[in-house]
Amino acid sequence: MTVDGDWLPRLVQQAQRGDRVAADRLVADHNNCVRSAVYAVTGRVDVVDDIAQQVWTRVWERLGTLREPSRLRSWLYTIARNTALDVSIAGRQLAAREGSLEAAPQPATNRGVPDQTAASGEVRRMLLQAVQSLPATYREPFVLRHLEEWSYAEIADVLGLTVENVETRLVRARRMLRETLADKVKI
């Protein structure tokens, strides 16, 4: 989202003062970023909604600590990433205690739609599965770059990497996806 330099800091300051309209606007403008961060960490569509709600709860608890409103997106990503990691770790520990490491069932993507839409839905499902299968090391920069359209510098900053490391991870992620999809999707 492109905004003038003064708009975002003013909106954040209004939300910090308790302005509900400003807070709602922040959620509307940045919810996709939060959801993408959660997905990038977990690789699971079925947990995104629940974890995103937890993220927004943490955001409102900590909004007063944000000193540089112009860095809101990076700040949000960090909270979303840490929340998703916390939930993922807790889920793995629970599954290990219960003796089951099976993944949660994935939601159905085909709901009886016409053939063309069903075919594109199948391709989308395959792509989603391929992205989910990427190790988090590669999935996170891939999602930020290709779904959120972050710059390499922004990704490097939020993940604590060099721009060269981001480039390398993206090249490897794309190669892994090509290999995974090579015999599944004919172009």
OpenMM code with the backbone's topology and positions (N, CA, C; nanometers):
from openmm import Vec3, app, unit

residues = "MET THR VAL ASP GLY ASP TRP LEU PRO ARG LEU VAL GLN GLN ALA GLN ARG GLY ASP ARG VAL ALA ALA ASP ARG LEU VAL ALA ASP HIS ASN ASN CYS VAL ARG SER ALA VAL TYR ALA VAL THR GLY ARG VAL ASP VAL VAL ASP ASP ILE ALA GLN GLN VAL TRP THR ARG VAL TRP GLU ARG LEU GLY THR LEU ARG GLU PRO SER ARG LEU ARG SER TRP LEU TYR THR ILE ALA ARG ASN THR ALA LEU ASP VAL SER ILE ALA GLY ARG GLN LEU ALA ALA ARG GLU GLY SER LEU GLU ALA ALA PRO GLN PRO ALA THR ASN ARG GLY VAL PRO ASP GLN THR ALA ALA SER GLY GLU VAL ARG ARG MET LEU LEU GLN ALA VAL GLN SER LEU PRO ALA THR TYR ARG GLU PRO PHE VAL LEU ARG HIS LEU GLU GLU TRP SER TYR ALA GLU ILE ALA ASP VAL LEU GLY LEU THR VAL GLU ASN VAL GLU THR ARG LEU VAL ARG ALA ARG ARG MET LEU ARG GLU THR LEU ALA ASP LYS VAL LYS ILE".split()
positions = [
    Vec3(0.0845, -0.1187, 0.0000),
    Vec3(0.0000, 0.0000, 0.0000),
    Vec3(0.0880, 0.1236, 0.0000),
    Vec3(0.0599, 0.2175, -0.0862),
    Vec3(0.1372, 0.3398, -0.0933),
    Vec3(0.0601, 0.4508, -0.0245),
    Vec3(0.1273, 0.5150, 0.0692),
    Vec3(0.0652, 0.6257, 0.1414),
    Vec3(0.1654, 0.7383, 0.1521),
    Vec3(0.1143, 0.8619, 0.1729),
    Vec3(0.2077, 0.9718, 0.1916),
    Vec3(0.2746, 0.9565, 0.3272),
    Vec3(0.3885, 1.0185, 0.3447),
    Vec3(0.4710, 1.0005, 0.4627),
    Vec3(0.4056, 1.0377, 0.5937),
    Vec3(0.3086, 1.1286, 0.5936),
    Vec3(0.2469, 1.1746, 0.7178),
    Vec3(0.1246, 1.0940, 0.7585),
    Vec3(0.0632, 1.0273, 0.6649),
    Vec3(-0.0638, 0.9605, 0.6898),
    Vec3(-0.0517, 0.8465, 0.7907),
    Vec3(0.0415, 0.7550, 0.7685),
    Vec3(0.0545, 0.6381, 0.8549),
    Vec3(0.0932, 0.6759, 0.9982),
    Vec3(0.1944, 0.7596, 1.0183),
    Vec3(0.2267, 0.7972, 1.1570),
    Vec3(0.1090, 0.8615, 1.2304),
    Vec3(0.0329, 0.9445, 1.1604),
    Vec3(-0.0848, 1.0069, 1.2236),
    Vec3(-0.1882, 0.9018, 1.2619),
    Vec3(-0.2101, 0.8070, 1.1725),
    Vec3(-0.3073, 0.7006, 1.1994),
    Vec3(-0.2641, 0.6168, 1.3196),
    Vec3(-0.1367, 0.5816, 1.3260),
    Vec3(-0.0848, 0.5038, 1.4385),
    Vec3(-0.1003, 0.5833, 1.5683),
    Vec3(-0.0663, 0.7104, 1.5659),
    Vec3(-0.0786, 0.7933, 1.6861),
    Vec3(-0.2236, 0.8032, 1.7321),
    Vec3(-0.3157, 0.8140, 1.6375),
    Vec3(-0.4575, 0.8184, 1.6729),
    Vec3(-0.5003, 0.6864, 1.7370),
    Vec3(-0.4551, 0.5757, 1.6812),
    Vec3(-0.4882, 0.4445, 1.7373),
    Vec3(-0.4256, 0.4287, 1.8757),
    Vec3(-0.3049, 0.4795, 1.8947),
    Vec3(-0.2392, 0.4726, 2.0250),
    Vec3(-0.3169, 0.5521, 2.1307),
    Vec3(-0.3864, 0.6568, 2.0876),
    Vec3(-0.4679, 0.7366, 2.1801),
    Vec3(-0.6069, 0.6768, 2.2020),
    Vec3(-0.6343, 0.5630, 2.1375),
    Vec3(-0.7610, 0.4959, 2.1597),
    Vec3(-0.8679, 0.5226, 2.0562),
    Vec3(-0.8332, 0.5846, 1.9460),
    Vec3(-0.9291, 0.6135, 1.8390),
    Vec3(-0.9675, 0.4826, 1.7699),
    Vec3(-1.0906, 0.4403, 1.7887),
    Vec3(-1.1387, 0.3122, 1.7362),
    Vec3(-1.1416, 0.3096, 1.5835),
    Vec3(-1.1781, 0.4204, 1.5216),
    Vec3(-1.1820, 0.4270, 1.3757),
    Vec3(-1.0408, 0.4094, 1.3193),
    Vec3(-0.9429, 0.4730, 1.3811),
    Vec3(-0.8035, 0.4586, 1.3367),
    Vec3(-0.7566, 0.3149, 1.3559),
    Vec3(-0.7925, 0.2550, 1.4680),
    Vec3(-0.7542, 0.1158, 1.4953),
    Vec3(-0.8157, 0.0221, 1.3915),
    Vec3(-0.9425, 0.0427, 1.3600),
    Vec3(-1.0094, -0.0397, 1.2586),
    Vec3(-0.9416, -0.0234, 1.1221),
    Vec3(-0.9008, 0.0975, 1.0910),
    Vec3(-0.8332, 0.1247, 0.9633),
    Vec3(-0.6988, 0.0527, 0.9580),
    Vec3(-0.6249, 0.0544, 1.0702),
    Vec3(-0.4971, -0.0172, 1.0744),
    Vec3(-0.5171, -0.1665, 1.0486),
    Vec3(-0.6188, -0.2234, 1.1104),
    Vec3(-0.6474, -0.3657, 1.0894),
    Vec3(-0.6833, -0.3894, 0.9426),
    Vec3(-0.7720, -0.3081, 0.8883),
    Vec3(-0.8143, -0.3263, 0.7491),
    Vec3(-0.6959, -0.3145, 0.6528),
    Vec3(-0.6083, -0.2186, 0.6789),
    Vec3(-0.4954, -0.1947, 0.5891),
    Vec3(-0.3825, -0.2966, 0.6041),
    Vec3(-0.3716, -0.3599, 0.7212),
    Vec3(-0.2550, -0.4442, 0.7482),
    Vec3(-0.2874, -0.5890, 0.7832),
    Vec3(-0.4135, -0.6266, 0.7776),
    Vec3(-0.4493, -0.7639, 0.8124),
    Vec3(-0.3875, -0.8657, 0.7164),
    Vec3(-0.3805, -0.8326, 0.5884),
    Vec3(-0.3191, -0.9259, 0.4924),
    Vec3(-0.1721, -0.9486, 0.5244),
    Vec3(-0.1040, -0.8458, 0.5673),
    Vec3(0.0368, -0.8584, 0.6061),
    Vec3(0.0497, -0.9541, 0.7246),
    Vec3(-0.0363, -0.9380, 0.8239),
    Vec3(-0.0350, -1.0254, 0.9416),
    Vec3(-0.0643, -1.1694, 0.9006),
    Vec3(-0.1660, -1.1874, 0.8199),
    Vec3(-0.2043, -1.3221, 0.7763),
    Vec3(-0.0924, -1.3874, 0.6939),
    Vec3(-0.0279, -1.3103, 0.6085),
    Vec3(0.0833, -1.3638, 0.5298),
    Vec3(0.2001, -1.4037, 0.6195),
    Vec3(0.2264, -1.3255, 0.7211),
    Vec3(0.3345, -1.3589, 0.8147),
    Vec3(0.3048, -1.4895, 0.8859),
    Vec3(0.1825, -1.5052, 0.9310),
    Vec3(0.1428, -1.6285, 0.9996),
    Vec3(0.1573, -1.7467, 0.9052),
    Vec3(0.1091, -1.7315, 0.7833),
    Vec3(0.1199, -1.8396, 0.6855),
    Vec3(0.2665, -1.8695, 0.6538),
    Vec3(0.3471, -1.7647, 0.6395),
    Vec3(0.4884, -1.7835, 0.6070),
    Vec3(0.5587, -1.8675, 0.7128),
    Vec3(0.5231, -1.8483, 0.8379),
    Vec3(0.5867, -1.9220, 0.9470),
    Vec3(0.5295, -2.0629, 0.9596),
    Vec3(0.3981, -2.0740, 0.9568),
    Vec3(0.3358, -2.2042, 0.9837),
    Vec3(0.3207, -2.2908, 0.8599),
    Vec3(0.3002, -2.2283, 0.7443),
    Vec3(0.2742, -2.3044, 0.6230),
    Vec3(0.1393, -2.3727, 0.6242),
    Vec3(0.0510, -2.3301, 0.7134),
    Vec3(-0.0795, -2.3959, 0.7279),
    Vec3(-0.1924, -2.2930, 0.7183),
    Vec3(-0.2765, -2.3121, 0.6190),
    Vec3(-0.3908, -2.2236, 0.5986),
    Vec3(-0.4924, -2.2385, 0.7118),
    Vec3(-0.5048, -2.3590, 0.7662),
    Vec3(-0.6089, -2.3874, 0.8644),
    Vec3(-0.5882, -2.3180, 0.9994),
    Vec3(-0.4716, -2.2602, 1.0252),
    Vec3(-0.4482, -2.1939, 1.1536),
    Vec3(-0.4353, -2.0426, 1.1411),
    Vec3(-0.4366, -1.9920, 1.0202),
    Vec3(-0.4115, -1.8495, 0.9973),
    Vec3(-0.5116, -1.7604, 1.0711),
    Vec3(-0.6405, -1.7893, 1.0613),
    Vec3(-0.7411, -1.7038, 1.1259),
    Vec3(-0.7226, -1.6966, 1.2770),
    Vec3(-0.7054, -1.8116, 1.3394),
    Vec3(-0.6910, -1.8147, 1.4852),
    Vec3(-0.5660, -1.7413, 1.5319),
    Vec3(-0.4554, -1.7648, 1.4642),
    Vec3(-0.3313, -1.6997, 1.5054),
    Vec3(-0.3361, -1.5501, 1.4758),
    Vec3(-0.3970, -1.5116, 1.3641),
    Vec3(-0.4086, -1.3685, 1.3318),
    Vec3(-0.4867, -1.2953, 1.4405),
    Vec3(-0.5891, -1.3577, 1.4952),
    Vec3(-0.6634, -1.2955, 1.6057),
    Vec3(-0.5728, -1.2755, 1.7272),
    Vec3(-0.4895, -1.3753, 1.7555),
    Vec3(-0.3959, -1.3623, 1.8673),
    Vec3(-0.2946, -1.2504, 1.8409),
    Vec3(-0.2523, -1.2394, 1.7160),
    Vec3(-0.1578, -1.1336, 1.6792),
    Vec3(-0.2188, -0.9968, 1.7065),
    Vec3(-0.3429, -0.9761, 1.6609),
    Vec3(-0.4046, -0.8450, 1.6797),
    Vec3(-0.4257, -0.8148, 1.8281),
    Vec3(-0.4523, -0.9155, 1.9077),
    Vec3(-0.4632, -0.8938, 2.0524),
    Vec3(-0.3299, -0.8436, 2.1068),
    Vec3(-0.2204, -0.9083, 2.0664),
    Vec3(-0.0872, -0.8643, 2.1111),
    Vec3(-0.0544, -0.7254, 2.0594),
    Vec3(-0.0942, -0.6961, 1.9358),
    Vec3(-0.0680, -0.5640, 1.8784),
    Vec3(-0.1342, -0.4560, 1.9640),
    Vec3(-0.2607, -0.4766, 2.0012),
    Vec3(-0.3305, -0.3735, 2.0783),
    Vec3(-0.2719, -0.3610, 2.2189),
    Vec3(-0.2229, -0.4721, 2.2734),
    Vec3(-0.1595, -0.4652, 2.4051),
    Vec3(-0.0286, -0.3867, 2.3998),
    Vec3(0.0404, -0.3916, 2.2857),
    Vec3(0.1745, -0.3336, 2.2742),
    Vec3(0.1825, -0.2088, 2.1868),
    Vec3(0.0713, -0.1635, 2.1330),
    Vec3(0.0751, -0.0523, 2.0385),
    Vec3(0.1425, 0.0711, 2.0974),
    Vec3(0.1250, 0.0920, 2.2249),
    Vec3(0.1870, 0.2077, 2.2900),
    Vec3(0.3388, 0.2027, 2.2905),
    Vec3(0.3970, 0.0853, 2.2679),
    Vec3(0.5433, 0.0736, 2.2683),
    Vec3(0.6047, 0.1036, 2.1317),
    Vec3(0.5225, 0.1175, 2.0296),
    Vec3(0.5743, 0.1474, 1.8961),
    Vec3(0.6171, 0.2934, 1.8908),
    Vec3(0.7468, 0.3155, 1.8809),
    Vec3(0.8008, 0.4517, 1.8820),
    Vec3(0.8209, 0.5093, 1.7424),
    Vec3(0.8328, 0.4243, 1.6424),
    Vec3(0.8524, 0.4705, 1.5045),
    Vec3(0.7353, 0.4226, 1.4191),
    Vec3(0.6259, 0.4980, 1.4156),
    Vec3(0.5078, 0.4558, 1.3391),
    Vec3(0.5368, 0.4260, 1.1924),
    Vec3(0.6408, 0.4863, 1.1366),
    Vec3(0.6736, 0.4584, 0.9969),
    Vec3(0.7241, 0.3157, 0.9777),
    Vec3(0.7616, 0.2474, 1.0847),
    Vec3(0.8083, 0.1087, 1.0782),
    Vec3(0.6992, 0.0114, 1.1211),
    Vec3(0.5752, 0.0544, 1.1114),
    Vec3(0.4623, -0.0282, 1.1544),
    Vec3(0.4630, -0.1657, 1.0898),
    Vec3(0.4832, -0.1724, 0.9599),
    Vec3(0.4747, -0.3006, 0.8902),
    Vec3(0.5788, -0.3997, 0.9435),
    Vec3(0.7015, -0.3566, 0.9629),
    Vec3(0.8054, -0.4446, 1.0176),
    Vec3(0.7725, -0.4849, 1.1608),
    Vec3(0.7203, -0.3912, 1.2384),
    Vec3(0.6828, -0.4171, 1.3773),
    Vec3(0.5708, -0.5208, 1.3820),
    Vec3(0.4698, -0.5038, 1.2973),
    Vec3(0.3594, -0.5997, 1.2900),
    Vec3(0.4099, -0.7381, 1.2485),
    Vec3(0.4969, -0.7403, 1.1480),
    Vec3(0.5486, -0.8689, 1.1014),
    Vec3(0.6215, -0.9415, 1.2142),
    Vec3(0.6999, -0.8686, 1.2907),
    Vec3(0.7740, -0.9301, 1.4011),
    Vec3(0.6795, -0.9901, 1.5037),
    Vec3(0.5747, -0.9171, 1.5392),
    Vec3(0.4767, -0.9702, 1.6347),
    Vec3(0.4060, -1.0919, 1.5757),
    Vec3(0.3661, -1.0830, 1.4492),
    Vec3(0.2964, -1.1950, 1.3849),
    Vec3(0.3882, -1.3171, 1.3773),
    Vec3(0.5109, -1.2952, 1.3400),
    Vec3(0.6072, -1.4054, 1.3285),
    Vec3(0.6277, -1.4724, 1.4639),
    Vec3(0.6517, -1.3927, 1.5671),
    Vec3(0.6755, -1.4487, 1.7003),
    Vec3(0.5526, -1.5210, 1.7544),
    Vec3(0.4350, -1.4661, 1.7307),
    Vec3(0.3114, -1.5318, 1.7750),
    Vec3(0.2933, -1.6652, 1.7038),
    Vec3(0.3147, -1.6655, 1.5728),
    Vec3(0.3017, -1.7900, 1.4959),
    Vec3(0.4031, -1.8941, 1.5425),
    Vec3(0.5246, -1.8506, 1.5702),
    Vec3(0.6262, -1.9436, 1.6218),
    Vec3(0.5841, -1.9998, 1.7570),
    Vec3(0.5342, -1.9119, 1.8457),
    Vec3(0.4883, -1.9573, 1.9775),
    Vec3(0.3784, -2.0616, 1.9647),
    Vec3(0.2806, -2.0336, 1.8803),
    Vec3(0.1685, -2.1266, 1.8620),
    Vec3(0.2166, -2.2567, 1.7987),
    Vec3(0.3051, -2.2484, 1.7014),
    Vec3(0.3569, -2.3690, 1.6355),
    Vec3(0.4337, -2.4565, 1.7335),
    Vec3(0.5164, -2.3957, 1.8159),
    Vec3(0.5939, -2.4712, 1.9147),
    Vec3(0.5001, -2.5366, 2.0155),
    Vec3(0.4022, -2.4598, 2.0629),
    Vec3(0.3062, -2.5151, 2.1590),
    Vec3(0.2280, -2.6302, 2.0965),
    Vec3(0.1904, -2.6171, 1.9704),
    Vec3(0.1167, -2.7230, 1.9014),
    Vec3(0.1990, -2.8495, 1.8851),
    Vec3(0.3260, -2.8332, 1.8518),
    Vec3(0.4136, -2.9505, 1.8376),
    Vec3(0.4341, -3.0192, 1.9722),
    Vec3(0.4497, -2.9387, 2.0780),
    Vec3(0.4672, -2.9983, 2.2106),
    Vec3(0.3437, -3.0756, 2.2524),
    Vec3(0.2250, -3.0198, 2.2260),
    Vec3(0.1007, -3.0875, 2.2589),
    Vec3(0.0870, -3.2163, 2.1789),
    Vec3(0.1160, -3.2095, 2.0500),
    Vec3(0.1059, -3.3283, 1.9651),
    Vec3(0.2032, -3.4363, 2.0116),
    Vec3(0.3223, -3.3954, 2.0512),
    Vec3(0.4212, -3.4929, 2.0982),
    Vec3(0.3737, -3.5586, 2.2275),
    Vec3(0.3135, -3.4800, 2.3162),
    Vec3(0.2613, -3.5363, 2.4418),
    Vec3(0.1478, -3.6337, 2.4142),
    Vec3(0.0687, -3.6051, 2.3115),
    Vec3(-0.0437, -3.6921, 2.2782),
    Vec3(0.0004, -3.8084, 2.1895),
    Vec3(0.1268, -3.8079, 2.1489),
    Vec3(0.1791, -3.9176, 2.0681),
    Vec3(0.1400, -3.9114, 1.9227),
    Vec3(0.0941, -3.7958, 1.8764),
    Vec3(0.0525, -3.7836, 1.7371),
    Vec3(0.1153, -3.6602, 1.6757),
    Vec3(0.1883, -3.6782, 1.5684),
    Vec3(0.2467, -3.5647, 1.4976),
    Vec3(0.1779, -3.5418, 1.3633),
    Vec3(0.0550, -3.5927, 1.3505),
    Vec3(-0.0184, -3.5763, 1.2254),
    Vec3(-0.0606, -3.4317, 1.2086),
    Vec3(-0.0568, -3.3853, 1.0867),
    Vec3(-0.0999, -3.2488, 1.0569),
    Vec3(-0.2516, -3.2406, 1.0636),
    Vec3(-0.2988, -3.1229, 1.0942),
    Vec3(-0.4432, -3.1001, 1.0954),
    Vec3(-0.4966, -3.1128, 0.9541),
    Vec3(-0.6213, -3.1583, 0.9390),
    Vec3(-0.6764, -3.1708, 0.8045),
    Vec3(-0.6844, -3.0352, 0.7365),
    Vec3(-0.6564, -3.0339, 0.6083),
    Vec3(-0.6626, -2.9107, 0.5310),
    Vec3(-0.8053, -2.8886, 0.4821),
    Vec3(-0.8470, -2.7629, 0.4727),
    Vec3(-0.9826, -2.7359, 0.4251),
    Vec3(-0.9980, -2.7728, 0.2783),
    Vec3(-1.1182, -2.8142, 0.2433),
    Vec3(-1.1471, -2.8485, 0.1047),
    Vec3(-1.1481, -2.7225, 0.0209),
    Vec3(-1.0933, -2.7320, -0.1020),
    Vec3(-1.0909, -2.6140, -0.1878),
    Vec3(-1.1926, -2.6235, -0.3008),
    Vec3(-1.2425, -2.7406, -0.3317),
    Vec3(-1.3357, -2.7561, -0.4425),
    Vec3(-1.4765, -2.7723, -0.3860),
    Vec3(-1.5623, -2.6789, -0.4156),
    Vec3(-1.6981, -2.6808, -0.3624),
    Vec3(-1.8008, -2.6943, -0.4749),
    Vec3(-1.7771, -2.7873, -0.5672),
    Vec3(-1.8740, -2.8125, -0.6739),
    Vec3(-1.8884, -2.6991, -0.7714),
    Vec3(-1.7779, -2.6390, -0.8156),
    Vec3(-1.7819, -2.5269, -0.9081),
    Vec3(-1.7657, -2.5774, -1.0508),
    Vec3(-1.7938, -2.4948, -1.1501),
    Vec3(-1.7795, -2.5366, -1.2889),
    Vec3(-1.6378, -2.5834, -1.3203),
    Vec3(-1.6253, -2.6586, -1.4311),
    Vec3(-1.4988, -2.7227, -1.4679),
    Vec3(-1.3801, -2.6268, -1.4731),
    Vec3(-1.3956, -2.5129, -1.5379),
    Vec3(-1.2837, -2.4193, -1.5505),
    Vec3(-1.2377, -2.3713, -1.4141),
    Vec3(-1.3304, -2.3336, -1.3298),
    Vec3(-1.2968, -2.2856, -1.1975),
    Vec3(-1.2378, -2.3981, -1.1142),
    Vec3(-1.2899, -2.5183, -1.1309),
    Vec3(-1.2370, -2.6334, -1.0590),
    Vec3(-1.0933, -2.6599, -1.0994),
    Vec3(-1.0636, -2.6488, -1.2297),
    Vec3(-0.9272, -2.6705, -1.2776),
    Vec3(-0.8327, -2.5658, -1.2198),
    Vec3(-0.8733, -2.4386, -1.2203),
    Vec3(-0.7873, -2.3351, -1.1637),
    Vec3(-0.7765, -2.3531, -1.0132),
    Vec3(-0.8815, -2.4015, -0.9507),
    Vec3(-0.8755, -2.4305, -0.8073),
    Vec3(-0.7787, -2.5425, -0.7765),
    Vec3(-0.7722, -2.6401, -0.8653),
    Vec3(-0.6780, -2.7513, -0.8479),
    Vec3(-0.5343, -2.7022, -0.8615),
    Vec3(-0.5091, -2.6160, -0.9586),
    Vec3(-0.3753, -2.5596, -0.9759),
    Vec3(-0.3386, -2.4766, -0.8533),
    Vec3(-0.4334, -2.3972, -0.8066),
    Vec3(-0.4095, -2.3154, -0.6866),
    Vec3(-0.3781, -2.4049, -0.5668),
    Vec3(-0.4508, -2.5147, -0.5530),
    Vec3(-0.4276, -2.6078, -0.4426),
    Vec3(-0.2874, -2.6670, -0.4504),
    Vec3(-0.2461, -2.7046, -0.5731),
    Vec3(-0.1113, -2.7605, -0.5908),
    Vec3(-0.0036, -2.6575, -0.5573),
    Vec3(-0.0263, -2.5341, -0.6020),
    Vec3(0.0697, -2.4277, -0.5707),
    Vec3(0.0774, -2.4038, -0.4202),
    Vec3(-0.0382, -2.3993, -0.3561),
    Vec3(-0.0421, -2.3784, -0.2119),
    Vec3(0.0296, -2.4908, -0.1385),
    Vec3(0.0063, -2.6140, -0.1808),
    Vec3(0.0750, -2.7277, -0.1187),
    Vec3(0.2257, -2.7185, -0.1396),
    Vec3(0.2656, -2.6762, -0.2584),
    Vec3(0.4091, -2.6642, -0.2864),
    Vec3(0.4725, -2.5566, -0.1981),
    Vec3(0.4048, -2.4440, -0.1835),
    Vec3(0.4570, -2.3377, -0.0964),
    Vec3(0.4591, -2.3866, 0.0484),
    Vec3(0.3544, -2.4578, 0.0906),
    Vec3(0.3504, -2.5117, 0.2263),
    Vec3(0.4641, -2.6088, 0.2520),
    Vec3(0.5066, -2.6807, 0.1500),
    Vec3(0.6111, -2.7807, 0.1673),
    Vec3(0.7507, -2.7192, 0.1778),
    Vec3(0.7646, -2.5927, 0.1427),
    Vec3(0.8951, -2.5281, 0.1555),
    Vec3(0.9346, -2.5193, 0.3028),
    Vec3(1.0614, -2.5396, 0.3320),
    Vec3(1.1064, -2.5146, 0.4698),
    Vec3(1.0833, -2.3676, 0.5036),
    Vec3(1.0540, -2.3374, 0.6288),
    Vec3(1.0246, -2.1999, 0.6712),
    Vec3(1.1353, -2.1030, 0.6313),
    Vec3(1.2579, -2.1499, 0.6293),
    Vec3(1.3718, -2.0666, 0.5899),
    Vec3(1.3521, -2.0066, 0.4518),
    Vec3(1.2869, -2.0801, 0.3641),
    Vec3(1.2624, -2.0332, 0.2279),
    Vec3(1.1204, -1.9810, 0.2104),
    Vec3(1.0244, -2.0385, 0.2843),
    Vec3(0.8845, -1.9990, 0.2718),
    Vec3(0.8637, -1.8540, 0.3158),
    Vec3(0.9264, -1.8136, 0.4263),
    Vec3(0.9060, -1.6774, 0.4761),
    Vec3(0.9456, -1.5711, 0.3744),
    Vec3(1.0694, -1.5731, 0.3230),
    Vec3(1.1015, -1.4698, 0.2236),
    Vec3(1.0181, -1.4813, 0.0965),
    Vec3(0.9825, -1.6045, 0.0578),
    Vec3(0.9014, -1.6236, -0.0628),
    Vec3(0.7644, -1.5575, -0.0463),
    Vec3(0.6991, -1.5819, 0.0654),
    Vec3(0.5668, -1.5235, 0.0901),
    Vec3(0.5768, -1.3717, 0.0982),
    Vec3(0.6761, -1.3214, 0.1678),
    Vec3(0.6896, -1.1759, 0.1801),
    Vec3(0.7145, -1.1109, 0.0436),
    Vec3(0.7953, -1.1739, -0.0392),
    Vec3(0.8274, -1.1156, -0.1689),
    Vec3(0.7129, -1.1293, -0.2687),
    Vec3(0.6580, -1.2496, -0.2791),
    Vec3(0.5635, -1.2756, -0.3870),
    Vec3(0.4175, -1.2582, -0.3494),
    Vec3(0.3842, -1.2659, -0.2235),
    Vec3(0.2458, -1.2417, -0.1829),
    Vec3(0.2280, -1.1009, -0.1268),
    Vec3(0.3270, -1.0541, -0.0534),
    Vec3(0.3174, -0.9212, 0.0085),
    Vec3(0.3904, -0.8132, -0.0696),
    Vec3(0.4717, -0.8539, -0.1669),
    Vec3(0.5457, -0.7615, -0.2534),
    Vec3(0.6412, -0.6710, -0.1757),
    Vec3(0.7045, -0.7280, -0.0734),
    Vec3(0.8055, -0.6540, 0.0015),
    Vec3(0.9328, -0.6481, -0.0819),
    Vec3(1.0124, -0.5442, -0.0597),
    Vec3(1.1423, -0.5346, -0.1258),
    Vec3(1.2406, -0.6290, -0.0570),
    Vec3(1.3491, -0.6584, -0.1261),
    Vec3(1.4522, -0.7443, -0.0678),
    Vec3(1.5064, -0.6803, 0.0607),
    Vec3(1.5242, -0.5487, 0.0589),
    Vec3(1.5773, -0.4779, 0.1766),
    Vec3(1.4815, -0.4893, 0.2957),
    Vec3(1.3511, -0.4768, 0.2697),
    Vec3(1.2530, -0.4896, 0.3782),
    Vec3(1.2544, -0.6304, 0.4368),
    Vec3(1.2637, -0.7298, 0.3501),
    Vec3(1.2671, -0.8690, 0.3961),
    Vec3(1.3939, -0.8925, 0.4779),
    Vec3(1.5059, -0.8438, 0.4278),
    Vec3(1.6333, -0.8596, 0.4991),
    Vec3(1.6246, -0.7966, 0.6376),
    Vec3(1.5665, -0.6787, 0.6446),
    Vec3(1.5546, -0.6070, 0.7716),
    Vec3(1.4703, -0.6843, 0.8725),
    Vec3(1.3548, -0.7291, 0.8318),
    Vec3(1.2634, -0.7936, 0.9257),
    Vec3(1.3102, -0.9344, 0.9646),
    Vec3(1.3825, -1.0029, 0.8761),
    Vec3(1.4296, -1.1371, 0.9069),
    Vec3(1.5724, -1.1386, 0.9619),
    Vec3(1.6349, -1.0218, 0.9696),
    Vec3(1.7699, -1.0140, 1.0225),
    Vec3(1.8728, -1.0786, 0.9309),
    Vec3(1.8553, -1.0609, 0.8005),
    Vec3(1.9445, -1.1193, 0.7008),
    Vec3(2.0078, -1.0087, 0.6179),
    Vec3(2.1053, -1.0461, 0.5368),
    Vec3(2.1560, -0.9533, 0.4367),
    Vec3(2.0680, -0.9640, 0.3131),
    Vec3(2.0733, -0.8647, 0.2287),
    Vec3(1.9975, -0.8687, 0.1041),
    Vec3(2.0444, -0.9873, 0.0200),
    Vec3(2.1724, -1.0163, 0.0227),
    Vec3(2.2254, -1.1305, -0.0530),
    Vec3(2.1665, -1.2620, -0.0020),
    Vec3(2.1526, -1.2756, 0.1302),
    Vec3(2.0905, -1.3959, 0.1864),
    Vec3(1.9458, -1.4091, 0.1407),
    Vec3(1.8739, -1.2975, 0.1367),
    Vec3(1.7352, -1.2992, 0.0899),
    Vec3(1.7308, -1.3451, -0.0554),
    Vec3(1.8171, -1.2882, -0.1384),
    Vec3(1.8214, -1.3274, -0.2795),
    Vec3(1.8476, -1.4768, -0.2930),
    Vec3(1.9439, -1.5274, -0.2181),
    Vec3(1.9777, -1.6699, -0.2238),
    Vec3(1.8593, -1.7561, -0.1827),
    Vec3(1.7928, -1.7189, -0.0745),
    Vec3(1.6783, -1.7972, -0.0272),
    Vec3(1.5638, -1.7953, -0.1278),
    Vec3(1.5441, -1.6822, -0.1929),
    Vec3(1.4386, -1.6743, -0.2929),
    Vec3(1.4713, -1.7592, -0.4156),
    Vec3(1.5957, -1.7568, -0.4584),
    Vec3(1.6368, -1.8402, -0.5716),
    Vec3(1.6147, -1.9876, -0.5370),
    Vec3(1.6545, -2.0273, -0.4180),
    Vec3(1.6378, -2.1672, -0.3770),
    Vec3(1.4899, -2.2036, -0.3633),
    Vec3(1.4097, -2.1126, -0.3094),
    Vec3(1.2660, -2.1395, -0.2956),
    Vec3(1.2022, -2.1591, -0.4314),
    Vec3(1.2351, -2.0721, -0.5258),
    Vec3(1.1783, -2.0845, -0.6603),
    Vec3(1.2218, -2.2156, -0.7262),
    Vec3(1.3482, -2.2522, -0.7084),
    Vec3(1.3972, -2.3780, -0.7654),
    Vec3(1.3234, -2.4966, -0.7036),
    Vec3(1.3049, -2.4957, -0.5724),
    Vec3(1.2325, -2.6042, -0.5051),
    Vec3(1.0894, -2.6129, -0.5569),
    Vec3(1.0255, -2.4980, -0.5756),
    Vec3(0.8886, -2.4976, -0.6262),
    Vec3(0.8830, -2.5514, -0.7689),
    Vec3(0.9775, -2.5089, -0.8524),
    Vec3(0.9810, -2.5606, -0.9907),
    Vec3(0.9961, -2.7119, -0.9906),
    Vec3(1.0856, -2.7626, -0.9067),
    Vec3(1.1070, -2.9070, -0.8996),
    Vec3(0.9829, -2.9797, -0.8490),
    Vec3(0.9194, -2.9229, -0.7487),
    Vec3(0.7994, -2.9847, -0.6917),
    Vec3(0.6854, -2.9870, -0.7913),
    Vec3(0.6715, -2.8801, -0.8673),
    Vec3(0.5569, -2.8658, -0.9585),
    Vec3(0.5845, -2.9142, -1.1000),
    Vec3(0.7082, -2.9484, -1.1325),
    Vec3(0.7463, -2.9814, -1.2709),
    Vec3(0.6574, -3.0858, -1.3353),
    Vec3(0.6296, -3.1947, -1.2656),
    Vec3(0.5493, -3.2990, -1.3274),
    Vec3(0.4012, -3.2909, -1.2901),
    Vec3(0.3650, -3.1919, -1.2104),
    Vec3(0.2241, -3.1770, -1.1694),
    Vec3(0.1502, -3.0744, -1.2540),
    Vec3(0.2189, -2.9686, -1.2919),
    Vec3(0.1552, -2.8594, -1.3668),
    Vec3(0.2238, -2.8497, -1.5014),
    Vec3(0.1473, -2.8672, -1.6075),
    Vec3(0.2013, -2.8567, -1.7435),
    Vec3(0.1647, -2.7187, -1.7983),
    Vec3(0.2680, -2.6460, -1.8350),
    Vec3(0.2458, -2.5103, -1.8877),
    Vec3(0.2653, -2.5101, -2.0368),
] * unit.nanometer
topology = app.Topology()
chain = topology.addChain("A")
for resn in residues:
    res = topology.addResidue(resn, chain)
    for name in ("N", "CA", "C"):
        topology.addAtom(name, app.Element.getBySymbol(name[0]), res)
